[in-house]
Amino acid sequence: MKKLFLPTLTFLFLNHCFAQQQFQLAPPVLQYHAAFFTGYATVTLKFAQPGTHIFYTLNNTEPTQKDVVYTKPVVINKSLTTFQAKVFGAGFLPSEKVQVTFIKDGLKIRSIEQPAANEKFAGNGPATLFDNEGGIADMHLKNFLGYLQDSVAVQVTLEKKHKVQSILLDFLQNESSWIFLPQSIRVYYYNANRNAYERIGEKTIASDSVMKGSAMVFEMVKFTKNVFADQFKIIIEPLQSIPEGHPGKGKQAWLFIDEIKIY
Amino acid sequence: MQRRNFIKNTSLTMAALMIQPSITFEQDTILGQGSKRYKINTHWSQADVARYPVNDCHEMIQDGKGRILLLTNETHNNVLIYDKKGKILDTWGHEYPGAHGLTLFDENGTEVLFICDNSRHQVIKTTIDGRVLMVLDYPKETGQYTKPEEYIPTETAITPGGDIYVADGYGKDFIIHYDASGRYLGYFGGRGNEEKHLLNAHGVCLDFRDKGQPNLIVTSRQQNAFKRYTLEGEYINTISLPGAWVCRPVIKGDYLYSAVLQTNSRQGEHSGFVTILDKNYKVVSNLAGSEPNYVDGKLDDMYQTVKCFSYPHDVCVDDEENLYIAQWNSGKVYPYKLSPVI
C-alpha cells in the first residue's frame, strides 16, 4: 500500500496543479467578395494571434503543417477550386478548418425567371441568381432567395444557343435555421424541333438531421447527353419533411438558393 | 511475473498514465496581449454541482469582505457566495427566475445589491444576504410602456448619491433614471436611427475616471459599441468595437473590462472572448480574442482566437486584479478565474 501511496499522491498533486485543459484555436476568419468569379477570385484570411500560423490547401485535402503557410491573399482562377485553411500554434489544439469552393461563371445568361421568394428573403433584384454575388453562408445576406413551398420552378434563358452539358445550383445549408438542401432537382431543355421541354437531367439528394452548421453547398446536375439549347426549366423540390432528430421533424424545410450556372 | 508484482507494476503504470496528460498540459494557457495578460483556471469553482447547481451564470461582483458573488437564473440558489479561492461560503435566493443584472452599492457604509430580473420585469434592491429592500416595477411613468412584459431590465448603475439608472436591454432599450428612493426622474436612449439611440442596451455603468466629468457608459450590443452619455442622459460619443457583442462595461482602476458574448463572424458558434479598454477607450487586450489593431485610429474587426470561452457574459475584477468570467448558455459551467501574468 505504501508503494501506491506516493504515485497516487503525486497524481492528485499534479492533477490539482496542472489539469488545465488544452484549448483549441478558433478557425481563421475567411473573407472573399463572392464564391463566384469571372476572371479570378481573391481569398483573404485573418487570425491575429501571435505564435500561430495558418496553413492552406487548394487540392481538396485537410490542411496540415506541411502545407503552405498563409502570408498574403490567395488568387483563385480555376473553377471548382476548394480553398481550405486551418490554424496551428504551439500549446493549442489546431483549429477546425474553414473552406470555400470558388465557382467560375458559365455560359452567359440573359434572364432567369423564378417564383416570388418569401418576402423576408426576397434576394437582390431580378438578377439574384446570376449576378456572381454570394456564396457566403450567411442567411441574412441579400444574395439568397428563400422559399417555403412545395416546388420552385425556374426558367433560365441563355444569351444564345450553346452546347450545354450541366447545370450548377448553389444552396445554403443551415439545419439549425430549418434550411435544408432540396430533395430533388429536375432539369428540362427546350427542344425547338419538337417545340417541347424534355427532361435532360435530375438529381435526388438525401438529407439527415445532423447539424453541420451554416455552409454553402453546390449541386451539379450532369445531363444525360449534351444538348444544343438556350432555354431550360429547372424544377427544384425543397425538402418536404424534415428528418427525425431535428426539432422541425416532419415539417417543410426552407430552401435557400443564391446562384445558377450553366456549363 | 508474480501476481503481486504485476498488480504493483500495473498500478504504477496506471498512475503514470494518469499523470501523463497532466504533464503534457502543464504549460499554462496565457491569454491577452501587452500588459494585460492572464493565466486561465477553468477549475476555480469548488462548488459541488449536486448541491449548488447553476444555469446561466450572468453576473458577478466582489463585496467589501472580499467575497465573490455570482448571480445565476437557477432558482435552487440564485446567488452563490465564494471566497477568492473558489470555495462556496453561502448561497441565497429562490425567487429570481430571470436573474440577470447584479450591481453592488455601498449605501452609507452598508452594502446593498440591485438585481435585474428579466422574467419578473423588475429591479429588486436587497441586502447583501438577500432581504428585499425595494422593488421597482415597469416604468409606466415614461409613457413608453403599457404592460410589464415590455420591460426586460438587464442592468443597473448606481451613483454615489444613490440615483439608479436601469438599462432595459432586452425590452425597449431605454435607460430609466430614479432617485435613491425609487422615484422616477426621467429616461433616455431607446431605439432609433440616431447615434444617441441604442440596440440591445445590455449594460450600464458609471465612469468616474475623468474626475471633472463623470459619465454613463451604456452597451449597445447589437451595434457592437458602448455609448457615452452625461448623467442627465445627453449623448456624448460612441466607442465602436467592431465585431464584438459586448456585455456590460466594468471599470476597475484605469481600465474598462467587458465580456464579449460572441463575435459577428461566428454568431451562434460559442465565439466569445473578453476585451479590455484603457481610460482613453482604446482596446489594449483581448483575452482569447484577436490582438487589437488600429489603422488610422479605426479599430479592425475583432474575433475569437482561442476557444476557451463559449458565451462569456460578465467580468468581475477582484482587489488583486484577478478576473472572474461568468458565462451564459455555456453548458452550465461555473465561472473561470484569470490571474494576471506579471
Interface residues (C-beta under 8 A of the other chain):
Chain A: K3 L4 P7 T8 T10 F11 L14 N15 C17 F18 A19 Q20 Q21 Q22 F23 Q24 L25 A26 P27 V29 K46 F47 A48 Q49 P50 T52 G91 F92 S176 G213
Chain B: K8 S11 L12 A15 A16 M18 I19 S22 I23 T24 F25 E26 Q27 D28 T29 Q33 I40 N41 T42 H43 S265 R266 G268 E269 S271 A288 S290 E291 N293 D300 D301 Y303 Q304 T305 V306 K307 C308
